[in-house]
């Protein structure tokens, strides 16, 4: 049994909140740079150039890439041989978010009640997903998610008879409806299977996969490529002002489902699909 | 570098703006997003006055990050304009000339842009650090209690925008996309 101090968890979450918001993951930046070579629209090219410049400025100056520093979505994988001491893990994570958003000059974008809509002032509570793993490690990933892209995300309970064509249609329709609102070029996270609450979680996890790494299953990986091609033929382009770079990647995650179900969730990620990870 | 336009934004300037044009704004602009818009419209509906004179002005849909010490303002890219669609026609009727944001506008807003001779600019969503560099002065002038949603006055220099919907109803989101759409 390994003991981990809750204070240590707060410290790590504080650092990860700031790091994720200041530094665009290298794989995304690399893909945007390579898209600049293939983009056909002059306005689209200019936008991609500015997106690259913006990411570099944010890193250099130590400021947020995007002003929407998001809801703090935290994925925690707890080894079953870990014992957390000196406080609750939930409080520790929220304390880390509170400090990170304050010390990193990040925007506080959380309202305490969805109807009354008063800002909580410290960007808490975070949205936390726990899972249990073997071993004695504690892995924390923070993925701040802005509302521009989150608001354009979708879930549909398809019929099994809709099949793969139904899935493709729904993903394309979702991206088309998102258009300029979701800040393309996008990373499109797709969750297929599970049930009503599980498909969106798969889609969100799909956004964490590095751009350029395919799904391990060959058929799924082909579907990712086909969808990416179709999406980039929509003409939406960078910021929706026309072009051939609408998405940087389509990442699909699947899970078994019920004999009567075919849930499909599309979690749209913007060109600032941030995340940072640490393992204790 | 393209054309520079100055605020206040006059009818004469708006008349010459065409969808697709990239240009730069210099001068005072105001910020407002969801909560500030709701409060402004509620105030008007209750017979009150707006905290700012919006005639010939530009509203930028943004909620900035807090400024780091030594910085004028924190990262401040545009938010999704569609959430302000319910409120924008009334402000255009009162003389608002320009809006800066990102994303689609609905038919009511487009009709009001044509009717009252306004313009919809977009700028790069997610380019918060780059755009913060164009803001030379920033201060909160109303609704301080709304935190990041308070109304700020920004003094901007060469702030880059793209004319996306002009007063003639030309809409770049419609015209430009078709050029790059290929058969699926």
Contacts between the chains, C-beta under 8 A, distances in Angstrom:
chain1	res1	chain2	res2	distance
A	40	B	180	6.3
A	41	B	176	7.3
A	41	B	179	7.5
A	41	B	180	6.0
A	43	B	20	7.7
A	43	B	22	7.5
A	43	B	162	7.0
A	43	B	176	7.0
A	44	B	180	8.0
A	46	B	22	7.3
A	47	B	124	5.8
A	50	B	124	5.4
A	50	B	127	5.7
A	50	B	130	6.1
A	50	B	160	7.7
A	51	B	124	6.7
A	51	B	126	6.7
A	51	B	127	6.3
A	53	B	130	5.9
A	54	B	124	7.3
A	54	B	126	7.1
A	54	B	127	4.1
A	54	B	128	7.2
A	54	B	129	5.2
A	54	B	130	4.0
A	55	B	129	8.0
A	57	B	129	4.4
A	57	B	130	5.8
A	57	B	133	7.2
A	58	B	75	7.2
A	58	B	128	7.6
A	58	B	129	4.1
A	61	B	129	6.5
A	62	B	68	7.5
A	63	B	65	7.3
A	63	B	68	6.4
A	63	B	71	7.3
A	63	B	74	6.7
A	63	B	75	5.5
A	63	B	128	7.8
A	63	B	129	5.1
A	63	B	132	7.0
A	64	B	65	5.2
A	64	B	74	6.9
A	64	B	75	4.3
A	64	B	128	5.9
A	64	B	129	7.0
A	65	B	75	7.2
A	65	B	126	6.9
A	65	B	128	6.5
A	65	B	129	6.2
A	66	B	75	6.4
A	66	B	77	5.7
A	66	B	125	7.8
A	66	B	126	4.5
A	66	B	127	7.7
A	66	B	128	4.7
A	67	B	62	6.7
A	67	B	63	6.5
A	67	B	64	5.6
A	67	B	65	5.0
A	67	B	74	6.7
A	67	B	75	4.3
A	67	B	76	5.1
A	67	B	77	5.3
A	67	B	128	4.0
A	68	B	63	7.7
A	68	B	77	7.7
A	68	B	79	7.1
A	68	B	128	7.8
A	69	B	65	6.5
A	105	B	65	5.8
A	105	B	66	4.6
A	105	B	67	7.0
A	105	B	68	4.8
A	105	B	74	5.6
A	106	B	65	6.1
A	106	B	66	7.8
A	107	B	63	6.4
A	107	B	64	7.3
A	107	B	65	4.5
A	107	B	66	7.2
A	107	B	74	7.1
A	107	B	75	7.9
A	107	B	148	5.2
A	108	B	147	6.3
A	108	B	148	6.4
A	109	B	63	7.5
A	109	B	148	6.9
A	117	B	35	7.0
A	119	B	146	7.5
A	119	B	147	4.8
A	119	B	148	7.5
A	119	B	149	7.6
A	121	B	147	6.7
A	146	B	126	8.0
A	147	B	79	7.9
A	147	B	80	7.5
A	148	B	79	6.8
A	148	B	80	5.0
A	148	B	102	7.4
A	148	B	103	7.6
A	148	B	125	6.2
A	151	B	80	6.9
A	172	B	184	7.5
A	179	B	103	7.1
A	179	B	104	6.2
A	179	B	173	7.0
A	180	B	102	6.1
A	180	B	103	4.7
A	180	B	104	6.4
A	180	B	122	7.4
A	180	B	125	7.7
A	180	B	173	6.1
A	181	B	80	4.9
A	181	B	82	6.3
A	181	B	102	7.1
A	181	B	103	3.7
A	181	B	104	6.2
A	183	B	102	6.9
A	183	B	125	3.8
A	183	B	126	4.8
A	230	B	184	5.5
A	233	B	181	6.9
A	233	B	182	4.2
A	233	B	183	7.5
A	233	B	184	5.8
A	234	B	177	7.6
A	234	B	181	6.2
A	234	B	184	7.9
A	235	B	177	4.2
A	235	B	178	6.4
A	235	B	179	7.0
A	235	B	180	3.9
A	235	B	181	3.3
A	235	B	182	7.3
A	236	B	177	6.1
A	237	B	176	7.5
A	237	B	177	7.1
A	237	B	180	5.9
A	239	B	102	6.7
A	239	B	122	6.9
A	239	B	124	6.0
A	239	B	125	6.1
A	240	B	103	7.1
A	240	B	173	5.9
A	240	B	177	7.4
A	241	B	122	7.4
A	241	B	162	6.6
A	241	B	164	7.4
A	241	B	172	5.9
A	241	B	173	7.2
A	241	B	176	5.5
A	242	B	172	7.6
A	242	B	176	3.1
A	242	B	177	5.0
A	242	B	179	5.8
A	242	B	180	5.1
A	243	B	180	5.4
A	244	B	180	5.6
A	270	B	125	7.1
A	270	B	126	5.7
A	271	B	126	5.6
A	272	B	126	4.7
